[in-house]
Amino acid sequence: MPTEPSKLKTQPQTFEMLLENIKVGTDGEVVSVQQLLDVVGRRAYGPVILLLGFIALSPLTIVPGGNWLVATVIWIIAIQIVFGRPYPWVPKKALEASFPRKYLLSALEVGMPWALKADKITKPRFEFLTEPPFINIVAICCVLAAWITYPLGLIPLGPVMPSLAVLLIGVGLAARDGIFLFVAGLAIVGSLLLSIKLADRMLGLLGLG
């Protein structure tokens, strides 16, 4: 059973606290997407996208099809921002998906030093990028990053770049830091170029290039 809410640090204001809450808010051998979202809260897009980006870069996606599952949840969440839905909604089947918790703990251990660094360097900057209409453009970029994951998931480490872009978008939205949203855009451009290169190679192998 997950840790009782009273044992969680309420309304996390730092990335360190967010990761700590994920650790103490889950229990058992497996952890579901629903448990994770319950810990970070489902009434704000920033922490949810940050969580999904974190999962996409973590060992949790070692599970067969994990990258594609997370990518699917990411674009479902992001497209709701595009259309102005106030709170994110996740399909029941996606909520029921689960991962071995040992991979989560491993990811949290690796991610904690980065969370501490993020707490030091993030601050509200270029906040207009986190508000309409710019937030809608950011959300479209997030959808694009998720879609790119599908073909790149066919090659080793292929999804790293778009997953990093999603993580940066989550950081930017959670901290209202437009700098991170700009860097995320660069990562998405890199992902697009990699996808194009992969498509050209596949066409070449098929004799269509």
Rosetta blueprint (number, residue, H / E / L):
1 M L
2 P L
3 T L
4 E L
5 P H
6 S H
7 K H
8 L L
9 K L
10 T L
11 Q L
12 P L
13 Q L
14 T L
15 F H
16 E H
17 M H
18 L H
19 L H
20 E H
21 N H
22 I H
23 K H
24 V H
25 G L
26 T L
27 D L
28 G L
29 E L
30 V E
31 V E
32 S E
33 V H
34 Q H
35 Q H
36 L H
37 L H
38 D H
39 V H
40 V H
41 G L
42 R L
43 R L
44 A L
45 Y H
46 G H
47 P H
48 V H
49 I H
50 L H
51 L H
52 L H
53 G H
54 F H
55 I H
56 A H
57 L H
58 S L
59 P H
60 L H
61 T H
62 I H
63 V L
64 P L
65 G L
66 G H
67 N H
68 W H
69 L H
70 V H
71 A H
72 T H
73 V H
74 I H
75 W H
76 I H
77 I H
78 A H
79 I H
80 Q H
81 I H
82 V H
83 F L
84 G L
85 R L
86 P L
87 Y L
88 P L
89 W L
90 V L
91 P L
92 K H
93 K H
94 A H
95 L H
96 E H
97 A L
98 S E
99 F E
100 P E
101 R H
102 K H
103 Y H
104 L H
105 L H
106 S H
107 A H
108 L H
109 E H
110 V H
111 G H
112 M H
113 P H
114 W H
115 A H
116 L H
117 K H
118 A H
119 D H
120 K H
121 I H
122 T L
123 K L
124 P L
125 R E
126 F L
127 E H
128 F H
129 L H
130 T H
131 E L
132 P L
133 P L
134 F H
135 I H
136 N H
137 I H
138 V H
139 A H
140 I H
141 C H
142 C H
143 V H
144 L H
145 A H
146 A H
147 W H
148 I H
149 T H
150 Y H
151 P H
152 L H
153 G L
154 L L
155 I L
156 P L
157 L L
158 G L
159 P L
160 V H
161 M H
162 P H
163 S H
164 L H
165 A H
166 V H
167 L H
168 L H
169 I H
170 G H
171 V H
172 G H
173 L H
174 A H
175 A H
176 R L
177 D E
178 G H
179 I H
180 F H
181 L H
182 F H
183 V H
184 A H
185 G H
186 L H
187 A H
188 I H
189 V H
190 G H
191 S H
192 L H
193 L H
194 L H
195 S H
196 I H
197 K H
198 L H
199 A H
200 D H
201 R H
202 M H
203 L H
204 G H
205 L H
206 L L
207 G L
208 L L
209 G L
